[in-house]
Amino acid sequence: MNKKQLLKLGVPADCVTTAVAGIQAAAKANQWRASKAKNVITSILDNPEQHVSDPYFAEFARDVIEDRAFVRPEPITYRTWGEDGIDEQSHQQMRQACGLPNAVGAALMPDAHLGYGLPIGGVLALDNAVCPYAVGVDIACRMKLSVFDLPPESLEDQEMFHIFRKALEEGTVFGTGRSHAQRQDHEVMDADWTVTRITRERKDKAWNQLGTSGSGNHFAEFGRLTLDEPELGLEAGEYVALMSHSGSRGAGHAVCSTYSSIAEQKLPKRFEDLRRLAWLDLDTEAGQEYWAAMNLMGDYAAANHDVIHRLVSSLCGAQIIAGVENHHNFAWKEMHDGKEVIVHRKGATPASEGVLGVIPGSMASPAYVVRGKGQPESLCSASHGAGRVMSRKAARDKFRFKSVKNDLEQRGVHILSAGADEVPGVYKNIDDVMREQSDLVETIARFDPKIVKMCDDGSRAED
């Protein structure tokens, strides 16, 4: 009997595989005819409890019992920060994520907007499972801020401007699929890239892209860092700082695509509506593979920023004297309510008590260095930025980049390259967002952009 015939008999979709396996085993032993198989399947469907010891159909019988006993769990609840600024589509995605059978905790940050599967700004805790799309396409997308030993006045100096511009233009590369002309060195390339087939196959590409910045909202920029009080091992005052935003590039995208597909294939039919949120149990081979690959991509993304900052500082003739960095597309094993859970932060900054992070605004608005307060209801998380208020297409239709660039120039912000889909008007007000999460983090420093470089080809990247 084929799948269509079994479904017509009333076999639940999730039980077809074991029904077929039972028929094949019985046929091999007894040379059954299809008519007999039909009668046995019907008998099991009528009273599966009587067949749990059947030599051929025990597993099918147990699957039928389990399928009939299944009651879809009620979605867990979640708390929202910045409710007034979050659209209904983001809430719909969050409610759907909270309906996962292994969901045990969730929160929505004030920069939330529509994403794939889980909204950007969504935080989701699962019990012994990892969801590739709740981590994101750009695994370990992250922030890094480095403080240079240069006088703050150099940001206003015309001669230094040319040095800063050259450092950004030569210290990293922007654009989808782009690579450095010459491979860069970092110890991450000595790690074990054979942990999965996909990481092994993408190692060369990852090496070529080491020290590059990608597209979309990724950037590298110089700015003025202001410390009102001693922090980061520095005295209060103003400093020159470099800030970058990028992730694991093509290798990370390949890992997400590969294991999202595997998770979808394993997704029970009863959860078919949750396809974009398909998960992998961590006690399965696929779950362990993804976890290993994800962590390797985390190390690679950190190395990516390390190379960028090393190259840019060298081109400036400067030394790095302090810094802060953090992932915001990742999953962590953490203890919450006395239990280990897998906390996914998709466009959310870790904010456990005392933990430092960087939350950017836009190319013309400040970023903030923050210290987490460890708020349990947010699963110790905060926003990862200001958050978009319009799509990239809507932004390109509404704004003319040349006009925005000229306006920013008058305000002392020099844009070396970018696109209309990343102008300040596409983002929420970062100061409003910070006020909405004052119970999640405290601000310890402010970074004001002065020289900004982004991709200018309109390529899209997920936050």
ZAMARGU-4260 file (C-alpha; in steps of 0.2 Angstrom, whole numbers, plus 5000, padded with zeros to 4 digits):
<rodrens>
0) 5000/5000/5000 | 5006/5017/4996 | 5005/5033/5006 | 4990/5040/4997 | 4980/5023/5001
5) 4985/5023/5019 | 4980/5041/5022 | 4963/5037/5013 | 4961/5023/5026 | 4963/5035/5040
10) 4981/5033/5045 | 4988/5049/5053 | 5001/5058/5042 | 5014/5056/5056 | 5011/5037/5057
15) 5013/5033/5038 | 5031/5029/5040 | 5029/5015/5053 | 5013/5008/5044 | 5023/5006/5028
20) 5038/4998/5038 | 5026/4986/5046 | 5018/4981/5030 | 5035/4978/5022 | 5041/4968/5036
25) 5025/4957/5037 | 5025/4955/5018 | 5043/4949/5018 | 5039/4936/5031 | 5022/4931/5025
30) 5021/4936/5007 | 5005/4946/5010 | 4993/4953/4998 | 4987/4971/4998 | 4970/4966/5004
35) 4976/4958/5020 | 4987/4973/5023 | 4971/4984/5022 | 4962/4973/5034 | 4976/4973/5047
40) 4979/4992/5046 | 4960/4995/5048 | 4960/4983/5063 | 4975/4992/5071 | 4966/5009/5068
45) 4950/5002/5076 | 4959/4996/5092 | 4978/5000/5092 | 4980/4995/5110 | 4977/4976/5105
50) 4992/4977/5094 | 5006/4985/5104 | 5015/4968/5105 | 5012/4963/5086 | 5029/4957/5079
55) 5027/4969/5064 | 5015/4983/5068 | 5019/4986/5087 | 5028/5003/5082 | 5014/5008/5071
60) 5001/5004/5084 | 5011/5014/5097 | 5012/5029/5085 | 4993/5029/5082 | 4990/5029/5101
65) 5002/5043/5104 | 4995/5053/5089 | 4977/5051/5097 | 4983/5056/5114 | 4992/5072/5107
70) 4985/5088/5113 | 4993/5104/5106 | 5000/5114/5120 | 4994/5131/5124 | 5007/5144/5119
75) 5018/5151/5133 | 5016/5169/5137 | 5030/5182/5134 | 5033/5200/5140 | 5036/5214/5128
80) 5047/5230/5130 | 5042/5245/5120 | 5025/5239/5116 | 5019/5255/5107 | 5033/5253/5094
85) 5030/5235/5089 | 5020/5230/5074 | 5007/5216/5075 | 5016/5205/5062 | 5031/5204/5075
90) 5018/5199/5088 | 5011/5185/5077 | 5028/5178/5074 | 5032/5178/5093 | 5015/5170/5097
95) 5019/5156/5085 | 5036/5153/5092 | 5028/5152/5109 | 5018/5138/5103 | 5033/5127/5100
100) 5031/5111/5111 | 5047/5114/5119 | 5046/5132/5123 | 5049/5137/5141 | 5052/5156/5140
105) 5051/5171/5129 | 5052/5190/5128 | 5051/5203/5114 | 5064/5218/5114 | 5059/5236/5110
110) 5068/5235/5093 | 5058/5221/5087 | 5052/5219/5069 | 5048/5206/5057 | 5060/5192/5053
115) 5061/5174/5047 | 5053/5162/5059 | 5057/5172/5075 | 5055/5191/5074 | 5071/5201/5075
120) 5072/5206/5094 | 5064/5190/5099 | 5071/5180/5113 | 5066/5161/5115 | 5071/5148/5127
125) 5068/5130/5122 | 5070/5114/5133 | 5085/5103/5125 | 5082/5109/5108 | 5089/5122/5096
130) 5080/5131/5082 | 5091/5137/5067 | 5080/5151/5062 | 5078/5157/5080 | 5097/5159/5079
135) 5096/5167/5062 | 5103/5166/5045 | 5119/5176/5050 | 5125/5166/5064 | 5134/5175/5077
140) 5131/5192/5069 | 5139/5203/5082 | 5146/5220/5088 | 5164/5225/5092 | 5170/5242/5098
145) 5188/5246/5100 | 5196/5261/5108 | 5211/5269/5100 | 5226/5278/5108 | 5222/5293/5097
150) 5217/5311/5102 | 5198/5314/5100 | 5203/5330/5090 | 5209/5319/5076 | 5191/5315/5071
155) 5190/5333/5066 | 5207/5334/5057 | 5206/5335/5038 | 5223/5326/5036 | 5217/5312/5048
160) 5201/5310/5040 | 5210/5304/5024 | 5219/5291/5035 | 5203/5286/5043 | 5194/5284/5026
165) 5209/5274/5019 | 5209/5263/5035 | 5190/5258/5033 | 5191/5256/5014 | 5207/5245/5015
170) 5204/5237/5032 | 5188/5227/5027 | 5178/5223/5012 | 5159/5225/5010 | 5147/5216/4999
175) 5138/5199/4997 | 5151/5185/4993 | 5165/5198/4993 | 5182/5192/4999 | 5199/5200/5003
180) 5212/5199/4989 | 5224/5191/5001 | 5219/5179/5014 | 5221/5185/5032 | 5228/5175/5047
185) 5219/5170/5063 | 5220/5155/5074 | 5202/5151/5071 | 5207/5144/5055 | 5217/5131/5065
190) 5201/5125/5073 | 5192/5109/5069 | 5182/5113/5054 | 5177/5095/5051 | 5164/5095/5065
195) 5151/5094/5051 | 5151/5092/5032 | 5145/5109/5028 | 5159/5118/5039 | 5172/5107/5031
200) 5166/5111/5014 | 5165/5130/5018 | 5182/5132/5026 | 5191/5139/5011 | 5177/5151/5008
205) 5177/5156/5026 | 5196/5159/5025 | 5194/5170/5010 | 5180/5180/5019 | 5190/5182/5035
210) 5190/5201/5039 | 5176/5206/5028 | 5159/5214/5032 | 5145/5208/5021 | 5130/5218/5016
215) 5114/5225/5023 | 5115/5234/5040 | 5133/5228/5042 | 5145/5243/5045 | 5162/5249/5051
220) 5164/5266/5057 | 5174/5278/5067 | 5167/5289/5080 | 5168/5298/5097 | 5167/5288/5113
225) 5161/5298/5128 | 5164/5291/5146 | 5156/5302/5159 | 5164/5291/5173 | 5179/5279/5173
230) 5174/5263/5164 | 5182/5250/5153 | 5199/5253/5162 | 5199/5271/5155 | 5197/5288/5163
235) 5182/5298/5160 | 5183/5308/5144 | 5182/5307/5125 | 5191/5294/5114 | 5192/5289/5096
240) 5184/5272/5094 | 5180/5260/5080 | 5164/5250/5079 | 5159/5236/5068 | 5144/5225/5064
245) 5145/5209/5055 | 5144/5190/5057 | 5149/5174/5050 | 5147/5178/5032 | 5144/5164/5019
250) 5149/5150/5030 | 5136/5154/5043 | 5123/5156/5030 | 5127/5139/5023 | 5126/5131/5041
255) 5109/5139/5044 | 5102/5134/5027 | 5108/5116/5029 | 5101/5113/5046 | 5085/5122/5044
260) 5081/5111/5030 | 5086/5096/5040 | 5075/5102/5054 | 5060/5105/5042 | 5062/5087/5036
265) 5061/5080/5054 | 5046/5091/5059 | 5031/5081/5064 | 5016/5084/5052 | 5006/5091/5066
270) 5018/5106/5068 | 5018/5109/5049 | 5013/5127/5052 | 5029/5130/5062 | 5040/5126/5047
275) 5051/5141/5049 | 5053/5137/5067 | 5058/5119/5065 | 5069/5113/5079 | 5082/5100/5082
280) 5083/5090/5098 | 5100/5092/5106 | 5101/5073/5110 | 5100/5069/5091 | 5115/5068/5079
285) 5108/5083/5069 | 5106/5093/5084 | 5124/5090/5090 | 5131/5094/5073 | 5121/5111/5072
290) 5127/5115/5089 | 5145/5112/5085 | 5144/5121/5069 | 5135/5136/5077 | 5148/5138/5090
295) 5162/5137/5077 | 5153/5151/5067 | 5153/5161/5084 | 5172/5159/5085 | 5174/5163/5067
300) 5163/5179/5068 | 5173/5185/5083 | 5189/5182/5073 | 5181/5191/5058 | 5179/5207/5069
305) 5196/5204/5077 | 5205/5204/5060 | 5195/5220/5054 | 5200/5229/5070 | 5218/5223/5068
310) 5219/5229/5050 | 5211/5246/5053 | 5221/5250/5068 | 5237/5246/5059 | 5232/5257/5044
315) 5229/5271/5057 | 5245/5268/5066 | 5235/5266/5082 | 5235/5254/5097 | 5219/5247/5104
320) 5218/5251/5122 | 5201/5245/5127 | 5185/5236/5119 | 5168/5228/5121 | 5160/5215/5110
325) 5145/5203/5110 | 5135/5192/5099 | 5117/5195/5095 | 5111/5181/5084 | 5116/5165/5094
330) 5110/5152/5106 | 5117/5149/5123 | 5115/5135/5136 | 5109/5145/5152 | 5101/5142/5169
335) 5084/5150/5171 | 5072/5146/5185 | 5084/5132/5191 | 5084/5123/5174 | 5096/5123/5160
340) 5088/5129/5144 | 5093/5135/5126 | 5091/5153/5125 | 5090/5160/5107 | 5093/5178/5105
345) 5089/5184/5087 | 5094/5202/5086 | 5095/5203/5105 | 5110/5207/5116 | 5115/5196/5131
350) 5112/5207/5147 | 5115/5196/5162 | 5120/5206/5178 | 5136/5215/5175 | 5138/5209/5157
355) 5144/5222/5144 | 5137/5225/5127 | 5135/5237/5112 | 5119/5243/5106 | 5120/5254/5090
360) 5107/5266/5083 | 5110/5272/5065 | 5123/5280/5054 | 5118/5297/5062 | 5113/5292/5079
365) 5122/5286/5094 | 5127/5269/5100 | 5128/5264/5118 | 5140/5253/5128 | 5129/5245/5141
370) 5130/5234/5157 | 5116/5221/5159 | 5105/5221/5175 | 5100/5203/5173 | 5081/5205/5172
375) 5074/5187/5173 | 5058/5191/5163 | 5069/5196/5148 | 5079/5180/5150 | 5093/5192/5154
380) 5092/5201/5137 | 5091/5218/5129 | 5088/5225/5111 | 5102/5224/5099 | 5099/5241/5091
385) 5086/5253/5087 | 5075/5242/5076 | 5068/5246/5058 | 5052/5255/5055 | 5051/5251/5036
390) 5056/5238/5024 | 5071/5240/5013 | 5060/5242/4997 | 5050/5255/5006 | 5066/5264/5011
395) 5073/5264/4994 | 5056/5271/4987 | 5055/5285/5000 | 5073/5291/5002 | 5087/5298/4990
400) 5103/5293/4997 | 5113/5307/4989 | 5101/5320/4998 | 5103/5311/5015 | 5122/5310/5013
405) 5123/5328/5010 | 5112/5332/5025 | 5123/5321/5036 | 5139/5329/5030 | 5132/5346/5036
410) 5129/5338/5053 | 5147/5331/5054 | 5144/5313/5049 | 5154/5307/5033 | 5146/5293/5024
415) 5159/5284/5013 | 5147/5272/5006 | 5129/5265/5010 | 5112/5263/5003 | 5095/5272/5004
420) 5089/5257/5014 | 5100/5261/5029 | 5098/5279/5031 | 5093/5286/5048 | 5074/5287/5044
425) 5072/5268/5042 | 5076/5266/5061 | 5067/5269/5077 | 5074/5283/5089 | 5088/5274/5098
430) 5085/5285/5114 | 5067/5280/5114 | 5072/5262/5113 | 5085/5264/5127 | 5072/5272/5138
435) 5060/5257/5135 | 5073/5245/5142 | 5080/5255/5156 | 5076/5240/5168 | 5087/5229/5157
440) 5103/5238/5155 | 5112/5254/5161 | 5122/5265/5149 | 5140/5267/5153 | 5147/5276/5137
445) 5140/5284/5121 | 5147/5282/5104 | 5143/5296/5091 | 5147/5290/5073 | 5158/5302/5062
450) 5165/5292/5047 | 5154/5277/5041 | 5156/5264/5028 | 5143/5251/5023 | 5139/5241/5008
455) 5131/5252/4994 | 5124/5238/4982 | 5107/5236/4991 | 5111/5218/4996 | 5100/5212/5010
460) 5106/5204/5026 | 5096/5198/5041 | 5100/5207/5058
</rodrens>
